[in-house]
Amino acid sequence: DETEFRNFIVWLEDQKIRHYKIEDRGNLRNIHSDDWPKSFEKYMKDVNCPFKMQERQETVDWLLGLAVRLEYGDNADKYKDSTPDGAKNTDNTAKNAEPLINLDVNNPDFKAGVMALANLLQIQRHDDYLVMLKVSFTRLTQDAIAKANQSKEGLPVALEKHILGFDTGDAVLNEAAQILRLLHIEELRELQTKINEAIVAVQAIIADPKTDHRLGKVGR
C-alpha cells in the first residue's frame, strides 16, 4: 500500500535514522503531495542509499539496516550482550530434540547404568549403548508409568541423595533413571523377602521332623 509505505519511510526517519533536522522533514512528511516521490528520491541520495526508487524491496531492506545500525550505535551497551530470540529458540529446540547427543558413551559408569536399565526392562543387548538407552525409554509405556506413579505407603524419597552412577546430560532423563533404579531395588527387596520366607518355611520343616519308627527313619 503506497500510503503505508510512505508512512513507514517517515517513521524510520523520525524515530530511527534522523538524518534531517526536524524542520527539514516537512516535504518527506507530506505523504499526500504529488511531489513526494521527488522528496523521497532526494532523501535516498542524502542518506547514500545505493538503490533506485523502483527497487522498493531492496530500498526498504537497506533503510532498515541503516536504522538498526544507528539504533545499535546509540545504545551499544544495551545491545552488545543480547542474543537473538530465534537463536535461543533454535538452541533449545535442538537440545530438547536430542538430549543424549553429548553423552560420553565410552564411560564405564554410563555403560554399567545402561546395562542395568536394559536388564530391568528386559531389553536385548546391543553393541551401541546409546541405542540401548533410547530403546529403554521407549519401553516406558503409559502402563509402566502409571504403575510407577501408584501411591504406596512409606517415607518420601529424596532423589538427589541417590547417586545414579552415570549422567545422561539431561536432568529429566537422570531423574527418570534414578526412579527406575529405585523401583528395581524395591523389586529386589521384595524378591529377597520372599526368598527369606521360603527359607524360614524350609527350616521349620527341618526343625520339626516327623519320625516313622516302623521304617527306622527320621523325616519324611
C-alpha positions in Angstrom: 0.0 0.0 0.0 1.5 3.3 -1.1 0.2 5.3 1.9 1.6 2.7 4.4 4.9 2.7 2.5 5.3 6.5 2.8 4.2 6.5 6.4 6.8 3.8 7.1 9.6 5.9 5.5 8.6 8.9 7.5 8.5 6.8 10.7 12.0 5.5 10.0 13.4 9.0 9.5 11.6 10.5 12.5 12.3 7.7 15.0 15.5 5.9 14.0 17.5 7.4 11.2 17.1 11.2 11.9 19.3 12.3 9.0 17.4 15.5 8.6 16.8 18.2 11.2 13.2 18.3 12.3 12.4 21.4 10.4 13.8 19.9 7.2 11.5 16.8 7.2 8.4 18.7 6.0 8.5 17.6 2.4 9.1 13.9 3.4 6.2 14.1 5.9 3.8 15.5 3.3 2.9 12.0 2.1 -0.2 13.1 0.1 1.8 15.5 -2.0 2.3 14.7 -5.7 5.9 15.8 -5.2 6.6 13.1 -2.5 8.4 10.7 -4.9 10.9 13.5 -5.7 11.3 14.2 -2.0 11.9 10.6 -1.3 14.4 10.3 -4.2 16.4 13.2 -2.7 16.2 11.6 0.7 17.7 8.4 -0.7 20.6 10.3 -2.2 21.2 12.2 1.0 21.5 9.0 3.1 23.6 7.5 0.3 21.2 4.6 -0.5 22.7 2.6 -3.4 19.3 1.6 -4.8 16.8 3.2 -7.1 13.3 4.2 -6.2 11.9 1.4 -8.4 13.8 -1.2 -6.3 11.4 -0.8 -3.4 12.1 -4.0 -1.6 15.9 -3.5 -1.7 15.4 0.1 -0.6 13.3 -0.9 2.4 15.9 -3.6 3.4 18.7 -1.1 3.2 16.9 1.6 5.2 16.0 -0.9 7.8 19.7 -2.0 8.0 20.7 1.7 8.4 18.1 2.2 11.1 19.3 -0.9 13.0 22.9 0.2 12.8 22.1 3.7 14.1 19.9 2.3 16.9 22.7 0.0 18.0 25.2 2.8 17.8 23.0 4.9 20.2 22.5 2.0 22.6 25.6 -0.1 22.2 25.9 -1.0 25.9 22.3 -2.2 25.9 22.5 -4.5 22.9 26.1 -5.8 22.9 25.4 -8.8 25.0 22.0 -9.6 23.5 21.2 -12.9 21.8 18.5 -13.1 19.1 15.4 -14.8 20.3 15.4 -17.0 17.2 18.9 -18.3 18.1 17.8 -19.1 21.7 14.7 -21.0 20.4 16.8 -22.9 17.9 19.4 -23.9 20.5 16.6 -25.0 22.9 14.8 -26.9 20.2 18.0 -28.8 19.2 18.8 -29.6 22.8 15.3 -30.9 23.5 15.2 -32.8 20.3 18.4 -34.7 21.1 19.2 -34.6 24.8 21.5 -37.6 24.6 23.8 -36.1 21.9 26.6 -35.0 24.3 26.8 -38.3 26.3 30.2 -40.0 26.7 29.1 -43.5 25.6 32.5 -44.9 26.4 32.3 -44.0 30.1 32.3 -47.3 32.2 29.7 -45.9 34.6 27.4 -45.0 31.8 27.7 -48.5 30.2 27.0 -50.1 33.6 24.0 -47.9 34.2 22.6 -48.6 30.7 23.1 -52.3 31.1 21.3 -52.3 34.5 18.4 -50.4 33.0 18.3 -52.7 30.0 18.3 -55.8 32.2 15.5 -54.3 34.3 13.3 -53.7 31.2 14.4 -57.0 29.6 15.9 -55.3 26.5 18.1 -57.3 24.2 21.8 -56.3 24.4 23.2 -54.1 21.6 26.8 -53.0 20.8 25.7 -49.4 20.9 24.9 -48.4 24.4 23.2 -45.2 23.3 20.8 -47.2 21.2 20.1 -49.4 24.3 19.4 -46.3 26.4 17.0 -44.9 23.8 15.2 -48.2 23.5 14.9 -48.4 27.3 13.0 -45.1 27.4 10.7 -46.2 24.5 9.7 -49.2 26.7 8.4 -46.8 29.4 4.8 -47.3 28.2 1.9 -45.5 29.7 1.0 -48.6 31.7 4.5 -48.7 33.2 4.5 -45.0 34.0 1.0 -45.4 35.6 2.2 -48.3 37.7 5.3 -46.3 38.8 3.1 -43.4 39.8 0.8 -45.5 42.0 0.8 -44.2 45.6 2.4 -46.6 48.1 2.8 -46.3 51.8 6.2 -45.3 53.0 8.6 -42.4 53.5 9.2 -39.9 50.7 12.5 -40.5 48.8 14.9 -37.6 48.1 16.3 -38.4 44.6 19.2 -36.0 45.0 20.6 -38.2 47.8 20.8 -41.3 45.5 23.8 -41.4 43.1 22.9 -42.5 39.6 26.3 -43.6 38.5 26.2 -42.0 35.1 25.0 -38.8 33.5 22.7 -38.6 30.5 23.3 -34.9 30.1 19.6 -34.2 30.7 18.1 -33.6 34.2 14.8 -35.1 33.3 16.4 -38.3 32.0 18.6 -38.5 35.0 15.6 -38.3 37.3 13.8 -41.0 35.3 16.8 -43.3 35.5 17.0 -42.7 39.3 13.4 -43.6 39.7 13.8 -46.8 37.6 16.8 -47.8 39.7 14.9 -47.3 43.0 12.0 -49.3 41.6 14.4 -52.0 40.7 15.9 -52.0 44.2 12.4 -52.3 45.6 11.6 -55.3 43.4 14.9 -56.9 44.5 13.9 -56.3 48.2 10.5 -57.9 47.6 12.2 -60.9 46.0 14.6 -61.2 48.9 11.7 -61.1 51.3 10.0 -63.9 49.5 13.3 -65.9 49.5 13.7 -65.3 53.2 10.1 -66.5 53.8 10.8 -69.7 51.8 14.0 -70.3 53.8 12.1 -69.9 57.0 9.4 -72.3 55.9 12.0 -75.0 54.9 13.8 -74.5 58.2 10.5 -75.0 60.0 10.1 -78.4 58.3 13.6 -79.4 59.0 13.5 -78.3 62.7 10.3 -80.4 63.3 10.8 -83.8 61.6 8.2 -86.5 61.7 9.5 -89.9 62.9 8.4 -93.2 61.5 9.6 -95.9 64.0 8.5 -98.7 61.7 10.9 -97.7 59.0 13.6 -96.6 61.4 13.8 -93.3 59.5 13.6 -89.7 60.6 12.0 -87.2 58.4 9.7 -87.5 55.5 
